Amino acid sequence: MLISTKEMLKKAQEETRAVAAFNTYSLETVQAAISSAEKEEQPVIIALGERYFPTVDVEGFAAMVKAMAHKAAIPVALHLDHAYEKDSIIRAIKNGFTSVMYDGSKYPLKENIKRTKEIVDIAHMEGVSVEAEIGSMAKGAYSDEEEGDGTLTDPLLANEFVKATNIDFLAAAIGTVHGMYQGEPNIDLERLQQIHELVNIPLVLHGGSGTPDEKIVETINHGICKINVNTEISVAAVTFLKSAFDDEFKDDPMPHLSNINRVMQQKMEKAMQRFVRLFSNEKQAVC
Ligand SMILES: [Zn+2]
């Protein structure tokens, strides 16, 4: 069933585990995400980024996710990822998204606070929770996200930001990147711990793709309750597509698209299931 993202992450916070937030943009990505979470008996967040609004029918997408969530064996939340425009936030709220991320991280702190607070006031009136970010994520390989300057989150400013805006979840920049790493990841756990000590709302890690498993577990043990994954799932699907005609479908001169979609979904589901299991932090099934 579809549940409030806030409720989902509060429970995760109490149990020191994280919920996977998969970037989705098609029937297959949503099916793979829900199915992977069902297999692991863990909740899941279906995330749609504002950047996909021009190509994804938002109303149709939301209706589809809500219908699938209704019959899912696990709790599902529907989240708007990285929104820069107020209109996108309002559109998501109107369509039953359970949380939205407003990304004002490119603005100076004062302006970010003002803009974020306005979104929080609108969203909270409708019972929708809000994620926001200070600091800025750098961009790695194969990413489909905006480039940030890589400024890490200042723990004191994070605390000030949370208090001034009344947001529900904080995305902290601690050295992960959007996309795959081009070198050794340098994740600042000490900084995360300082933020965790000052800020008691659930913390969000962007850039889950390609981060070593042991680092992921450490971030969860330091307060991360939601981890966004996008690139690595796309890489799993595209790696399959690149070799499909020499491999799985080599004996078929014109494989049907439905068959290609089916196998592609299996590849994504397998990659997603690995993340869901890792993020559960070896806890018992929670659903
Ligand atoms: Zn992100």
Residues whose N, C-alpha, C, O or C-beta is under 5 A from the ligand:
A	BS01	ZN	H206
